[in-house]
Amino acid sequence: MWKERCLRAQADLQNIRRRMMEETEERVRLRLEALLHDLIRVSDYMEAALGNIPESIKEAEQADAFLAGIHAIQQALEGVMLSHGITFLAPKEDHSFDPDEHEAVEHVVDASLEKPRLELLSRGYRMGKRILRPAKLRIVEPESEQPSAPSDN
């Protein structure tokens, strides 16, 4: 009887330790994801800033050094994200739409196209198998020919 109690207590202790480890790992994962979401927002701001630099700044004296510094900051930020397991979701225009990784925020018809294409509006981010944010895309498709209704002759 005392042996059974001892074995049961030992099993209970192992279960408590396992649950505590799982809960700790989950808390750490959630905190890391929260930090990475904040870094994603900063990365978005950096991309927007780099994409909207006025020509007057680009042509100013010592602009090359300034712009090189800004690009270095962006690369360092991306390096930090990569070192924490982030992968970037930035499909090329000839890739297929994947609803698990992409979010279509706009749909456009372009009669001059022969086949559909994707336009990246904002890249997405994944950590492991978990999508932190899907890539935001504009889907541009050729004008589809509507089947004509059969005529009653």
Backbone as JSON Lines, residues from 0, in Angstrom:
{"i":0,"aa":"M","n":[0.82,-1.19,0.0],"ca":[0.0,0.0,0.0],"c":[0.87,1.27,0.0]}
{"i":1,"aa":"W","n":[1.86,1.36,0.86],"ca":[2.74,2.53,0.89],"c":[3.53,2.63,-0.39]}
{"i":2,"aa":"K","n":[3.84,1.48,-1.01],"ca":[4.59,1.48,-2.27],"c":[3.74,2.09,-3.39]}
{"i":3,"aa":"E","n":[2.45,1.74,-3.42],"ca":[1.55,2.3,-4.42],"c":[1.41,3.82,-4.24]}
{"i":4,"aa":"R","n":[1.29,4.27,-3.0],"ca":[1.2,5.69,-2.71],"c":[2.45,6.42,-3.17]}
{"i":5,"aa":"C","n":[3.58,5.81,-2.92],"ca":[4.85,6.42,-3.33],"c":[4.94,6.53,-4.86]}
{"i":6,"aa":"L","n":[4.56,5.45,-5.55],"ca":[4.58,5.47,-7.02],"c":[3.6,6.5,-7.57]}
{"i":7,"aa":"R","n":[2.42,6.59,-6.97],"ca":[1.41,7.56,-7.41],"c":[1.91,8.99,-7.19]}
{"i":8,"aa":"A","n":[2.51,9.23,-6.03],"ca":[3.05,10.56,-5.73],"c":[4.16,10.92,-6.7]}
{"i":9,"aa":"Q","n":[4.98,9.94,-7.02],"ca":[6.08,10.17,-7.97],"c":[5.51,10.5,-9.35]}
{"i":10,"aa":"A","n":[4.49,9.78,-9.78],"ca":[3.86,10.04,-11.08],"c":[3.19,11.41,-11.08]}
{"i":11,"aa":"D","n":[2.52,11.77,-9.99],"ca":[1.9,13.1,-9.88],"c":[2.94,14.19,-9.99]}
{"i":12,"aa":"L","n":[4.08,14.0,-9.32],"ca":[5.15,14.98,-9.36],"c":[5.7,15.13,-10.79]}
{"i":13,"aa":"Q","n":[5.87,14.03,-11.48],"ca":[6.34,14.09,-12.88],"c":[5.34,14.83,-13.76]}
{"i":14,"aa":"N","n":[4.06,14.57,-13.55],"ca":[3.02,15.26,-14.33],"c":[3.01,16.76,-14.03]}
{"i":15,"aa":"I","n":[3.18,17.13,-12.78],"ca":[3.23,18.55,-12.41],"c":[4.43,19.21,-13.08]}
{"i":16,"aa":"R","n":[5.58,18.57,-13.03],"ca":[6.78,19.12,-13.67],"c":[6.59,19.3,-15.18]}
{"i":17,"aa":"R","n":[5.99,18.28,-15.82],"ca":[5.75,18.35,-17.26],"c":[4.81,19.5,-17.6]}
{"i":18,"aa":"R","n":[3.7,19.63,-16.84],"ca":[2.76,20.72,-17.09],"c":[3.41,22.08,-16.88]}
{"i":19,"aa":"M","n":[4.22,22.2,-15.85],"ca":[4.91,23.47,-15.59],"c":[5.85,23.81,-16.74]}
{"i":20,"aa":"M","n":[6.57,22.83,-17.25],"ca":[7.47,23.06,-18.39],"c":[6.68,23.5,-19.62]}
{"i":21,"aa":"E","n":[5.57,22.82,-19.89],"ca":[4.74,23.18,-21.04],"c":[4.17,24.58,-20.9]}
{"i":22,"aa":"E","n":[3.7,24.93,-19.71],"ca":[3.16,26.27,-19.48],"c":[4.23,27.33,-19.61]}
{"i":23,"aa":"T","n":[5.43,27.04,-19.12],"ca":[6.54,27.99,-19.23],"c":[6.91,28.19,-20.69]}
{"i":24,"aa":"E","n":[7.02,27.09,-21.44],"ca":[7.33,27.19,-22.87],"c":[6.27,28.0,-23.61]}
{"i":25,"aa":"E","n":[5.02,27.8,-23.27],"ca":[3.93,28.54,-23.92],"c":[4.01,30.03,-23.6]}
{"i":26,"aa":"R","n":[4.29,30.38,-22.35],"ca":[4.43,31.79,-21.97],"c":[5.59,32.44,-22.71]}
{"i":27,"aa":"V","n":[6.71,31.73,-22.81],"ca":[7.88,32.26,-23.52],"c":[7.54,32.46,-25.0]}
{"i":28,"aa":"R","n":[6.86,31.48,-25.6],"ca":[6.47,31.58,-27.01],"c":[5.55,32.77,-27.25]}
{"i":29,"aa":"L","n":[4.58,32.96,-26.37],"ca":[3.65,34.08,-26.52],"c":[4.36,35.43,-26.37]}
{"i":30,"aa":"R","n":[5.29,35.53,-25.44],"ca":[6.04,36.78,-25.26],"c":[6.93,37.05,-26.47]}
{"i":31,"aa":"L","n":[7.56,36.0,-26.99],"ca":[8.4,36.16,-28.18],"c":[7.55,36.6,-29.37]}
{"i":32,"aa":"E","n":[6.39,36.0,-29.54],"ca":[5.51,36.4,-30.64],"c":[5.06,37.84,-30.49]}
{"i":33,"aa":"A","n":[4.78,38.28,-29.28],"ca":[4.38,39.68,-29.05],"c":[5.53,40.61,-29.45]}
{"i":34,"aa":"L","n":[6.74,40.27,-29.06],"ca":[7.91,41.07,-29.43],"c":[8.08,41.09,-30.95]}
{"i":35,"aa":"L","n":[7.93,39.93,-31.58],"ca":[8.1,39.86,-33.03],"c":[7.02,40.65,-33.76]}
{"i":36,"aa":"H","n":[5.81,40.68,-33.23],"ca":[4.75,41.51,-33.84],"c":[5.14,42.98,-33.78]}
{"i":37,"aa":"D","n":[5.74,43.4,-32.67],"ca":[6.2,44.78,-32.57],"c":[7.33,45.06,-33.57]}
{"i":38,"aa":"L","n":[8.24,44.1,-33.73],"ca":[9.32,44.26,-34.7],"c":[8.79,44.3,-36.13]}
{"i":39,"aa":"I","n":[7.74,43.54,-36.39],"ca":[7.12,43.56,-37.72],"c":[6.57,44.96,-38.0]}
{"i":40,"aa":"R","n":[5.95,45.56,-37.02],"ca":[5.41,46.92,-37.2],"c":[6.55,47.91,-37.49]}
{"i":41,"aa":"V","n":[7.66,47.79,-36.77],"ca":[8.82,48.66,-37.02],"c":[9.37,48.41,-38.42]}
{"i":42,"aa":"S","n":[9.43,47.16,-38.82],"ca":[9.9,46.82,-40.16],"c":[9.0,47.43,-41.24]}
{"i":43,"aa":"D","n":[7.7,47.41,-41.02],"ca":[6.76,48.04,-41.96],"c":[7.04,49.53,-42.08]}
{"i":44,"aa":"Y","n":[7.29,50.19,-40.95],"ca":[7.6,51.62,-40.97],"c":[8.88,51.89,-41.74]}
{"i":45,"aa":"M","n":[9.89,51.03,-41.53],"ca":[11.17,51.19,-42.25],"c":[10.96,51.04,-43.75]}
{"i":46,"aa":"E","n":[10.21,50.03,-44.16],"ca":[9.94,49.83,-45.59],"c":[9.21,51.02,-46.17]}
{"i":47,"aa":"A","n":[8.21,51.53,-45.45],"ca":[7.45,52.68,-45.93],"c":[8.36,53.9,-46.05]}
{"i":48,"aa":"A","n":[9.2,54.11,-45.06],"ca":[10.12,55.26,-45.09],"c":[11.09,55.14,-46.26]}
{"i":49,"aa":"L","n":[11.65,53.97,-46.46],"ca":[12.61,53.79,-47.56],"c":[11.94,53.91,-48.92]}
{"i":50,"aa":"G","n":[10.68,53.54,-49.0],"ca":[9.97,53.62,-50.27],"c":[9.46,55.01,-50.6]}
{"i":51,"aa":"N","n":[9.52,55.92,-49.64],"ca":[8.96,57.26,-49.84],"c":[9.96,58.37,-49.55]}
{"i":52,"aa":"I","n":[11.23,58.14,-49.82],"ca":[12.24,59.16,-49.61],"c":[12.13,60.19,-50.73]}
{"i":53,"aa":"P","n":[11.94,61.46,-50.4],"ca":[11.81,62.5,-51.43],"c":[13.09,62.62,-52.27]}
{"i":54,"aa":"E","n":[12.9,62.98,-53.51],"ca":[14.04,63.16,-54.42],"c":[15.02,64.2,-53.9]}
{"i":55,"aa":"S","n":[14.51,65.24,-53.26],"ca":[15.4,66.28,-52.74],"c":[16.38,65.72,-51.72]}
{"i":56,"aa":"I","n":[15.94,64.76,-50.94],"ca":[16.85,64.13,-49.97],"c":[17.82,63.2,-50.68]}
{"i":57,"aa":"K","n":[17.32,62.46,-51.66],"ca":[18.19,61.55,-52.41],"c":[19.31,62.3,-53.13]}
{"i":58,"aa":"E","n":[19.04,63.5,-53.57],"ca":[20.01,64.27,-54.34],"c":[20.86,65.2,-53.47]}
{"i":59,"aa":"A","n":[20.6,65.26,-52.2],"ca":[21.34,66.16,-51.3],"c":[22.77,65.66,-51.09]}
{"i":60,"aa":"E","n":[23.63,66.59,-50.64],"ca":[25.0,66.22,-50.32],"c":[24.99,65.19,-49.2]}
{"i":61,"aa":"Q","n":[25.87,64.27,-49.28],"ca":[26.03,63.19,-48.3],"c":[24.79,62.32,-48.17]}
{"i":62,"aa":"A","n":[23.92,62.35,-49.15],"ca":[22.72,61.52,-49.11],"c":[23.08,60.04,-49.16]}
{"i":63,"aa":"D","n":[24.13,59.71,-49.91],"ca":[24.51,58.3,-50.03],"c":[24.83,57.69,-48.67]}
{"i":64,"aa":"A","n":[25.58,58.42,-47.85],"ca":[25.93,57.91,-46.52],"c":[24.68,57.78,-45.64]}
{"i":65,"aa":"F","n":[23.81,58.78,-45.71],"ca":[22.57,58.74,-44.93],"c":[21.71,57.54,-45.34]}
{"i":66,"aa":"L","n":[21.51,57.38,-46.65],"ca":[20.68,56.27,-47.14],"c":[21.32,54.92,-46.85]}
{"i":67,"aa":"A","n":[22.64,54.84,-46.94],"ca":[23.33,53.59,-46.61],"c":[23.1,53.25,-45.13]}
{"i":68,"aa":"G","n":[23.11,54.26,-44.28],"ca":[22.85,54.03,-42.85],"c":[21.45,53.52,-42.61]}
{"i":69,"aa":"I","n":[20.48,54.11,-43.28],"ca":[19.09,53.68,-43.14],"c":[18.92,52.23,-43.62]}
{"i":70,"aa":"H","n":[19.54,51.91,-44.76],"ca":[19.48,50.54,-45.28],"c":[20.16,49.57,-44.31]}
{"i":71,"aa":"A","n":[21.25,49.99,-43.69],"ca":[21.94,49.14,-42.72],"c":[21.05,48.85,-41.51]}
{"i":72,"aa":"I","n":[20.3,49.85,-41.08],"ca":[19.37,49.65,-39.96],"c":[18.3,48.64,-40.35]}
{"i":73,"aa":"Q","n":[17.77,48.78,-41.55],"ca":[16.74,47.83,-42.01],"c":[17.31,46.42,-42.09]}
{"i":74,"aa":"Q","n":[18.52,46.27,-42.62],"ca":[19.14,44.95,-42.72],"c":[19.4,44.35,-41.34]}
{"i":75,"aa":"A","n":[19.82,45.19,-40.38],"ca":[20.04,44.7,-39.02],"c":[18.74,44.22,-38.4]}
{"i":76,"aa":"L","n":[17.67,44.97,-38.62],"ca":[16.35,44.58,-38.11],"c":[15.92,43.25,-38.7]}
{"i":77,"aa":"E","n":[16.09,43.1,-40.0],"ca":[15.73,41.83,-40.65],"c":[16.61,40.69,-40.13]}
{"i":78,"aa":"G","n":[17.89,40.98,-39.87],"ca":[18.78,39.96,-39.31],"c":[18.32,39.48,-37.94]}
{"i":79,"aa":"V","n":[17.86,40.42,-37.11],"ca":[17.33,40.06,-35.79],"c":[16.11,39.17,-35.96]}
{"i":80,"aa":"M","n":[15.24,39.53,-36.88],"ca":[14.03,38.74,-37.1],"c":[14.38,37.34,-37.59]}
{"i":81,"aa":"L","n":[15.32,37.25,-38.52],"ca":[15.74,35.95,-39.03],"c":[16.37,35.1,-37.93]}
{"i":82,"aa":"S","n":[17.15,35.74,-37.07],"ca":[17.81,34.99,-36.0],"c":[16.82,34.42,-34.98]}
{"i":83,"aa":"H","n":[15.61,34.97,-34.95],"ca":[14.58,34.47,-34.05],"c":[13.59,33.56,-34.77]}
{"i":84,"aa":"G","n":[13.96,33.1,-35.96],"ca":[13.14,32.11,-36.65],"c":[12.07,32.66,-37.56]}
{"i":85,"aa":"I","n":[12.1,33.95,-37.85],"ca":[11.11,34.54,-38.75],"c":[11.53,34.26,-40.19]}
{"i":86,"aa":"T","n":[10.58,33.88,-41.01],"ca":[10.8,33.83,-42.45],"c":[9.83,34.82,-43.08]}
{"i":87,"aa":"F","n":[10.28,35.42,-44.17],"ca":[9.48,36.44,-44.84],"c":[8.65,35.8,-45.94]}
{"i":88,"aa":"L","n":[7.41,36.22,-46.06],"ca":[6.5,35.76,-47.1],"c":[6.34,36.89,-48.1]}
{"i":89,"aa":"A","n":[7.02,36.76,-49.22],"ca":[6.96,37.79,-50.26],"c":[6.9,37.08,-51.62]}
{"i":90,"aa":"P","n":[5.71,36.62,-52.0],"ca":[5.6,35.87,-53.25],"c":[5.91,36.74,-54.47]}
{"i":91,"aa":"K","n":[6.51,36.11,-55.47],"ca":[6.78,36.79,-56.74],"c":[5.47,36.89,-57.51]}
{"i":92,"aa":"E","n":[5.46,37.76,-58.52],"ca":[4.2,38.01,-59.23],"c":[3.68,36.8,-59.99]}
{"i":93,"aa":"D","n":[4.56,35.85,-60.33],"ca":[4.1,34.68,-61.08],"c":[3.76,33.49,-60.18]}
{"i":94,"aa":"H","n":[3.85,33.66,-58.86],"ca":[3.48,32.59,-57.94],"c":[1.96,32.45,-57.87]}
{"i":95,"aa":"S","n":[1.52,31.32,-57.37],"ca":[0.09,31.08,-57.19],"c":[-0.35,31.62,-55.84]}
{"i":96,"aa":"F","n":[-1.59,32.03,-55.77],"ca":[-2.16,32.52,-54.52],"c":[-2.33,31.36,-53.56]}
{"i":97,"aa":"D","n":[-1.85,31.5,-52.34],"ca":[-1.98,30.48,-51.3],"c":[-2.74,31.1,-50.13]}
{"i":98,"aa":"P","n":[-4.0,30.7,-49.93],"ca":[-4.79,31.33,-48.87],"c":[-4.24,31.09,-47.46]}
{"i":99,"aa":"D","n":[-3.37,30.1,-47.29],"ca":[-2.77,29.87,-45.98],"c":[-1.69,30.9,-45.67]}
{"i":100,"aa":"E","n":[-1.05,31.46,-46.7],"ca":[0.05,32.41,-46.5],"c":[-0.25,33.82,-47.01]}
{"i":101,"aa":"H","n":[-1.31,33.96,-47.8],"ca":[-1.58,35.25,-48.46],"c":[-2.96,35.76,-48.1]}
{"i":102,"aa":"E","n":[-3.09,37.07,-48.13],"ca":[-4.38,37.72,-47.96],"c":[-4.6,38.64,-49.15]}
{"i":103,"aa":"A","n":[-5.65,38.4,-49.9],"ca":[-5.98,39.24,-51.05],"c":[-6.75,40.45,-50.54]}
{"i":104,"aa":"V","n":[-6.15,41.62,-50.68],"ca":[-6.81,42.83,-50.2],"c":[-7.4,43.63,-51.35]}
{"i":105,"aa":"E","n":[-7.05,43.25,-52.58],"ca":[-7.59,43.95,-53.74],"c":[-7.58,43.0,-54.93]}
{"i":106,"aa":"H","n":[-8.57,43.15,-55.77],"ca":[-8.69,42.34,-56.99],"c":[-8.9,43.29,-58.16]}
{"i":107,"aa":"V","n":[-8.01,43.19,-59.15],"ca":[-8.04,44.12,-60.28],"c":[-8.08,43.31,-61.57]}
{"i":108,"aa":"V","n":[-8.81,43.82,-62.54],"ca":[-8.86,43.21,-63.87],"c":[-8.06,44.08,-64.82]}
{"i":109,"aa":"D","n":[-7.15,43.45,-65.56],"ca":[-6.31,44.15,-66.53],"c":[-6.44,43.41,-67.86]}
{"i":110,"aa":"A","n":[-7.1,44.04,-68.82],"ca":[-7.36,43.4,-70.11],"c":[-6.08,43.11,-70.89]}
{"i":111,"aa":"S","n":[-4.99,43.79,-70.57],"ca":[-3.74,43.57,-71.32],"c":[-2.98,42.33,-70.86]}
{"i":112,"aa":"L","n":[-3.41,41.7,-69.79],"ca":[-2.71,40.52,-69.28],"c":[-3.18,39.25,-69.96]}
{"i":113,"aa":"E","n":[-2.26,38.3,-70.05],"ca":[-2.63,36.98,-70.57],"c":[-2.87,35.99,-69.44]}
{"i":114,"aa":"K","n":[-2.14,36.18,-68.32],"ca":[-2.33,35.3,-67.17],"c":[-2.3,36.13,-65.89]}
{"i":115,"aa":"P","n":[-2.9,35.63,-64.82],"ca":[-2.96,36.4,-63.57],"c":[-1.58,36.61,-62.95]}
{"i":116,"aa":"R","n":[-1.47,37.67,-62.14],"ca":[-0.22,37.92,-61.42],"c":[-0.57,38.47,-60.04]}
{"i":117,"aa":"L","n":[0.41,38.34,-59.15],"ca":[0.27,38.86,-57.8],"c":[1.14,40.09,-57.64]}
{"i":118,"aa":"E","n":[0.63,41.09,-56.94],"ca":[1.42,42.28,-56.61],"c":[1.51,42.35,-55.1]}
{"i":119,"aa":"L","n":[2.73,42.36,-54.58],"ca":[2.94,42.4,-53.15],"c":[2.71,43.81,-52.62]}
{"i":120,"aa":"L","n":[1.78,43.93,-51.67],"ca":[1.52,45.21,-51.03],"c":[2.25,45.3,-49.69]}
{"i":121,"aa":"S","n":[2.31,44.18,-48.99],"ca":[2.99,44.13,-47.7],"c":[3.39,42.68,-47.45]}
{"i":122,"aa":"R","n":[4.68,42.47,-47.18],"ca":[5.12,41.09,-47.0],"c":[4.58,40.5,-45.71]}
{"i":123,"aa":"G","n":[4.52,39.2,-45.71],"ca":[4.03,38.48,-44.55],"c":[5.18,37.88,-43.77]}
{"i":124,"aa":"Y","n":[4.85,37.27,-42.62],"ca":[5.87,36.74,-41.74],"c":[5.39,35.41,-41.15]}
{"i":125,"aa":"R","n":[6.34,34.47,-41.06],"ca":[6.03,33.16,-40.49],"c":[7.12,32.82,-39.48]}
{"i":126,"aa":"M","n":[6.72,32.17,-38.39],"ca":[7.67,31.64,-37.43],"c":[7.36,30.16,-37.29]}
{"i":127,"aa":"G","n":[8.27,29.34,-37.81],"ca":[8.0,27.91,-37.85],"c":[6.84,27.65,-38.8]}
{"i":128,"aa":"K","n":[5.85,26.95,-38.31],"ca":[4.66,26.68,-39.12],"c":[3.56,27.72,-38.89]}
{"i":129,"aa":"R","n":[3.78,28.59,-37.93],"ca":[2.76,29.57,-37.54],"c":[2.9,30.86,-38.36]}
{"i":130,"aa":"I","n":[1.81,31.28,-38.99],"ca":[1.79,32.53,-39.75],"c":[1.53,33.66,-38.76]}
{"i":131,"aa":"L","n":[2.5,34.57,-38.64],"ca":[2.31,35.73,-37.77],"c":[1.47,36.79,-38.47]}
{"i":132,"aa":"R","n":[1.71,36.93,-39.78],"ca":[0.91,37.84,-40.59],"c":[1.01,37.38,-42.04]}
{"i":133,"aa":"P","n":[-0.13,37.21,-42.72],"ca":[-0.06,36.8,-44.12],"c":[0.43,37.95,-45.0]}
{"i":134,"aa":"A","n":[1.0,37.59,-46.14],"ca":[1.42,38.6,-47.12],"c":[0.15,39.23,-47.71]}
{"i":135,"aa":"K","n":[0.12,40.54,-47.79],"ca":[-1.04,41.24,-48.36],"c":[-0.78,41.48,-49.84]}
{"i":136,"aa":"L","n":[-1.72,41.03,-50.66],"ca":[-1.51,41.03,-52.1],"c":[-2.65,41.7,-52.85]}
{"i":137,"aa":"R","n":[-2.3,42.19,-54.03],"ca":[-3.28,42.63,-55.02],"c":[-3.25,41.55,-56.09]}
{"i":138,"aa":"I","n":[-4.39,41.02,-56.43],"ca":[-4.47,40.01,-57.48],"c":[-4.91,40.71,-58.76]}
{"i":139,"aa":"V","n":[-4.08,40.61,-59.78],"ca":[-4.39,41.24,-61.07],"c":[-4.64,40.1,-62.05]}
{"i":140,"aa":"E","n":[-5.83,40.1,-62.62],"ca":[-6.21,39.01,-63.53],"c":[-6.59,39.58,-64.89]}
{"i":141,"aa":"P","n":[-6.41,38.74,-65.93],"ca":[-6.86,39.19,-67.25],"c":[-8.38,39.2,-67.29]}
{"i":142,"aa":"E","n":[-8.88,39.95,-68.24],"ca":[-10.33,40.0,-68.42],"c":[-10.79,38.62,-68.85]}
{"i":143,"aa":"S","n":[-11.73,38.06,-68.12],"ca":[-12.21,36.73,-68.48],"c":[-13.37,36.86,-69.45]}
{"i":144,"aa":"E","n":[-13.37,35.95,-70.38],"ca":[-14.46,35.96,-71.34],"c":[-15.66,35.3,-70.69]}
{"i":145,"aa":"Q","n":[-16.75,36.02,-70.65],"ca":[-17.96,35.49,-70.08],"c":[-18.63,34.61,-71.13]}
{"i":146,"aa":"P","n":[-19.01,33.39,-70.75],"ca":[-19.7,32.54,-71.74],"c":[-21.02,33.17,-72.12]}
{"i":147,"aa":"S","n":[-21.26,33.22,-73.41],"ca":[-22.51,33.84,-73.87],"c":[-23.67,32.88,-73.65]}
{"i":148,"aa":"A","n":[-24.8,33.47,-73.39],"ca":[-26.0,32.66,-73.15],"c":[-26.46,32.05,-74.47]}
{"i":149,"aa":"P","n":[-26.92,30.79,-74.44],"ca":[-27.39,30.18,-75.69],"c":[-28.59,30.94,-76.23]}
{"i":150,"aa":"S","n":[-28.59,31.1,-77.52],"ca":[-29.71,31.83,-78.14],"c":[-30.83,30.87,-78.48]}
{"i":151,"aa":"D","n":[-32.04,31.38,-78.49],"ca":[-33.22,30.57,-78.83],"c":[-33.55,30.76,-80.31]}
{"i":152,"aa":"N","n":[-32.95,29.97,-81.17],"ca":[-33.25,30.07,-82.61],"c":[-34.13,28.98,-83.05]}
